[in-house]
Amino acid sequence: MPAGSHAAPRGKDSLSRVNKTLSSARSSFRSQVHLGVLVAWVGLLLFGTVVIWTASLSIADASFSRHLLGIGIGVVLAFLTWRFVDFSNLQNLSTVLLVIDIVLVFLPNVPGLQYSAMGMTGWIRIPLINLTFQPVELVKVVTIFFMSALGAQYHGKIDTLRDYVKLCGMLAIPFACVIIQGDLGSGLVVFVSGAIVIMMSGARKEWVLMTLALIIGLVSLMLATDSIIDGVLGDSRSFIKNYQMNRLLVFLDPEADTSGAGYNLQQSLIAVGSGGFFGKGIGNATQSTSGFLPEAHTDFVFALLCETFGFAGAFVLLALFALLMFSTIRIAIKCESLFYRLVCVGFVGMWLFQIFENIGMCIGLMPITGIPLPFISFGSSSMIVQCLIIGIIQSIWRRRGAR
């Protein structure tokens, strides 16, 4: 037999073993990490980093180093959460979650921790490390866990109206606490994400429609009486502050006050429209970065993005958000635990509302609020918590077979 006649088979066996090893490694990685969520997350972080770096070239408050610090802390928390934290036990701790929720809401009122920023007192200064943080961002996450823990008790079907009202009453507690603190935007995020969890817990359609009608009626009544309270007792005693009412009036009629409350909206519309299809390019977004559009790096960051990268940039952003939410829904479908499914759906609802509200207010489709655009708006508190949510979702994917 010629020498080397067995070399080819041995070489093929070695290559086959290598391919099997690589295939096994890829399969193991995909069972531990959901690629869709990972790709969307990394893409959003990179895109947001470019946008904030662009803003930092001309906006003093848009500290690029602080933005990177928020990402760094968030990535570390996401990794630790994915690797070490099992959230399944939280479904039995609804009372504890409610207490944590309330404590977080009122934490900025604790002497020694309170920190004011831009006239608001919703921040705390963490001792020793001198880092400021907005606890209401964590309230959004804890509320989703809280409502999911309650909703999972009904095993996918809420049989009685009494149970439905009970769930709505439980959601009203953190919502009311946030509103008392004067943060209407975050309160709406808490309310919408919690309401979606209730609906996905098995609430009947007629109950949901009845609730919507009741809410519309209460809001209408509140708006009708608020002006009377404001005129008699002053703005400090009214439910809706003057600046909030002005924002609502501008939403209803954008041309009503273009030099006052409607100024931001007009400048935002100009910035979005001037970007065209491909945008003006990095450093050339004069409408957003020359002081014409206030808060271009936070509340109106979508207008900055559109002026810089145009329609193409906005399309890429929405595609990344769509991938993130679609992938999270896929994870929810794969989970055996109803609690995990509700948590994932709650996060999708939270993202969807924040994206719709932030982008909508930049183009005049929604009232102006202080709701940030996830992963894009400047703000360490929001960035850290959004990254933490990614860690939670990946942890759920890793443990999706647990009940």
N, C-alpha and C positions, 0 to 999 in steps of 0.2 A: 504494500500500500504506500503510495507516495507520501513523503513527509509533508505535513501541513494540511492533509486532507480533512482533519477534524477541526482546523482553525476556524473555518467559517461557521460551523454550527456553534462552537463555543462562543464566538463573537456575537452571534445572534442571540444566544441565551443571555449573555451579559447585557446587551442592549434591551432585551425584553424585561430583565429584572429592573433596569434603570427606569424604563417607561412605567412599569408597575409601581415603583417607588414614588415617582413623580405624580402619577395619577392618584395614588393613595394620599399623598401630601395635599394635593389640590382638593380632593374630596373632604379630607379632614378640616382644611382651612374653611371651606364653604359651609361645613356643618357648624363651625364656630363663629364665623363672621359672614353676615349677609352682604354680598358684593354690591347690590344695588344701593343700599343705604350708605355703604362706605364710599362708593364712587360719588354719589350725590353730595355727601357731606364734605368730602375733600374738594370737590368742584366749587361748592358754595363758599367754603373757607378761602380758597384761592381767589375767587371772583371778588368776594367782599374785601379781601386784603388789598387787591389792586384798586378798588373803588376808594377805600379809606386812605390809601397812600396818595391817590390823586387829590383827595380833599385836603390832605395834610400839607400839600404844596402851597396852599394859599389860605387855609382856615386854621387859625392858631389853636382853636379848641380841639381840633381833630388830631390828637396826639397819636402818631403812628406807633411809637414804642408802647404806649398803653394798650393800643389795639392788639399788638402782638402778645403782650402780657396776658390779656384776657384769653386769647386763643391758646397760649401755652398752658395756663391753668386749666382751661376747659378740656384740652386734649388729655392731660394727665388724669383728670377726674373721669373722663370718658373711659380711658383704658382701665383704671382701677375698678370702676363700676362694672364694666364688661367682664373683667377677669375674676373678681372676687365676690360680687354682691348678688345674692339670690333674693328676689323681691316677692316670692310666692307667699311668704308668711305675712305680708302686709294685708292680705285679704281678710285676716282675722283680727286686725288692729284698727278698725274704723274709728273707734272712739279716740284712740291715741293720735291718729292722723288728724282728726278734727281739732284736738287740742293744739297740735303742732301748727296747724293752719292759723288758728287764732293768735297764737303767740307770735308767729312770724309777721302777721299783719300789723300788730301793735308794737313790735320790737323797736321801730324808730322812735317811739315815745319814751323809751327807757333812758333816764338821765345817764350821761356818760357814753352812751352809744349813738345818740342822735346826731345827725349830720345834715345840714341844709345845703341844697344845691339848686340854683336857679329859682330861688324863692319857695322851694318845696322841701318838706321834711321827711320824705319817704326813704331816705338813705340811713345807713348806720356806718360808723367808722369802727372797723375791727381792731381791737387793742393789739399792741405789740408790733403788728406788721403795717399799721397805718394805711390799710386798704379800705376803700369805701365800697359798699355793696347795697343793692336795692332788694330787700327781702321779698317784696311782692312778686318778683320773678320766680322765686321758689314756691310761693303760694300757688301759682298756676299749676305747678307739677304736683304738689301735695294734694290739691283739690281733685285732680284727675285720679290719683290713687284712692283718695277718700271715696269719691263717687263710684269708682269701679268696684271697690270692696263692698259697698252697699248694693250696687246693681247685681253683682255676681251671686248674691244670696237668693235671687229669684230664678236662677237657672234658665234665663233666656225668655221668661214670660212673667210679666207683672199682671196678676190675676184681678186684683181689686183696685178700685179708684182710691181707696184709702192708702194702699201701699204707694201708689203713684204720687199722691199728695205728700206723703211722708218723705219720699225721695226729693221732691221739689222743695219741701221745707228744709231738708238738710242742706241742699245746695244754696238756699237763701242765706244761710248763716255766714259762710265765707264771703259770699257776694256782698252782703250788707256790711260786713266788717271792712272790706276794701273800699266801698263807697263812702263809709263814714270817714275814712282816712283821706277822702278827697281825690282818689285816683279813679275817675270814671272809665278811662281807657282800659286799665288792667282789670277793673271790675267786669267790664263787658267780656274780656277774654275768659275770665273765670266762669262767668255765667254761660257763655256759648259752649265752651268745651265740656262743662259739667252737664249741660242740657243734652248735648249729643250723646254722652255716656248713658244718660237716662233713657233716651230714645232707643239706643241700641241694646238696652237691658230688657227690652220687650214691652215698652209702653204702647198702648193702642193709639192709632192715628187720631181718633176722635178726641182723645184726651189731650194730645199734643196741640191739635187745632184749637181746642177750647182754651188751652193755656196761652197760646199766641194771641187769641182774641182778647183775653183778660189782660195780658201785658200791654197790648196796644191801647186798651181802654184806660188802664192805670197811667200810662205815660201821657196820654192826651189830657187826662184830668190833672196830672201833675204840672204839665206845661200851662194849662189854663189858669191854675191857681197860683203858680209860682210868681207870675208877674204881680199879682195882688200882694203876695207876701213881701216881695222885693220892694214894692212901693210903700208899704206900711211899716215894715220892720227893718228894711235894708238888705243889702246883698248878703251879709254874713248870716242871715236867718233863712235865706231861701234855699230850696233843694238844689237848684242849678245856679251856679255862679254866672256873673255877667259875661265873662269871657267864654264860658261854655255855651250860653244862649246865643252870643254873637256868632260863634262858629256854626251853630245850627241854622241861624238865619242866613248866613253866607252860603251854606250848602243849598238852602232852598232858593236863594237868589244871588248867584255869584257876582252880579253887577251892582248889588245894593251898596257896597262899601269897599271900593277898590283901593282906597288909601288907608283904610283902617283894618278891620277884621278880615276883609277879603283880599288884602294885599298878598299874603302868602300864597293863596290859591292862584291868583293871577300870575304871580312870578313862577310858580310851579308849572302852570300850563305853558307859559312861554318857554321854560327850560326844556320840557318834554318835547314840545313841537319843534324847537330849533335844532334838536339833535338829528333829525332826518333819519335816514335808513342806517347809516354806519356811524353816526355821531361826529363830533368835532375833534375827537382824539384827546389823549391824556394831556392835561394842562391847559386845554383850550375851552373848557366849559365856563365861559365868562359869566353867564347868567347865574350859575350856582356858586361860583367861587369868588365873585367880585363883590359880595355883600348884598346883592339884590334879593337873593332868596335866603331868608333866615333858616337856621337849623338844616342846612343842606346835607350835613353829614349824619344826621340822626333821623328826625321825623320825615324829612323830604329827600332821603338818600336815593329813592327811586328816580326822582327828577334829575338828580346829579348823574346817576347811572345812564339815564336816557340821553341826556345832553352830551355825555362823554362817548358812549358806545352806540347810541341810536337804537332803532328798532331791533337791529340784530342782537345787540347786547341784552335788551329786554327779553327777547325770545329765548336766548341761552339761559338767562336767569329763570324764566318760567319753566323751561324744560328740566332744569336741575331740580326745581321745587316739585314738579310733577313726578320725576323719578323717585325722589325721596318719599313722597306721600304714597305713591303706588307701591313702592317696595315695602313700606310699613304696613300697608293694608294686606299685602301678600304674607307678611309675617303673622299678622293677626289671623288670617285664614288657616295658616299652618299650625297655630297654637292649639293644644288640647285644652288648656285652661281658659275658661270664660273670663276670669279675672284678667289674664294677660291680654286677651282679645280686646276687652273693654279699655284697658290702659292704652294699647296701641291706637285704637280708634279715637280715644280722647286726645292723644297727641296730634293725630291727623286733623281733627277738628280745630284744635288750637292753632296749628300752622295755617290751615285754610282760612280761618277768620282773620288772623294777623296779616297774612299776605293780601287778602281781599281788601281789608280796611286800609292798610298802609298804601298800597298801590291805588286803591280807589280814591283816597283823599288827595293824592297827588294829581289826579286827572279829573277831579270834580264829581266822582260818582258816589263818594261817601263823605260824611262830615269829618272835619279835621280833629284828630285826637292824637295823643302822645304814644300811640302803639308803634313799637319798632318793627322793622322788617327783619325777620329772623336771619342770622348769620351775616347780614349785610350792614345794618345800621351800627354806627359807632356807639359803644357802651359795653363796658366789661361785664356788668351784671347779667345783661341779656346774653352775651356771648358765652359766658361760663355756663349758664343754665341750659342754653340750647345745646351745647356740647355734651353736658351731662345727660340730656334727654337721649342723645344718640347712643351714649354708653348704656342707658337703660334699655333701649330698644335692642341693641346688640346682645345684651345680657338675656333678654327675653328670647331672642332667636336661639341663643346657645342652650337655653333650658326649655325650649318650646314643647318638649315631650312631657314635662312635669305637669301634674294637675294641681 
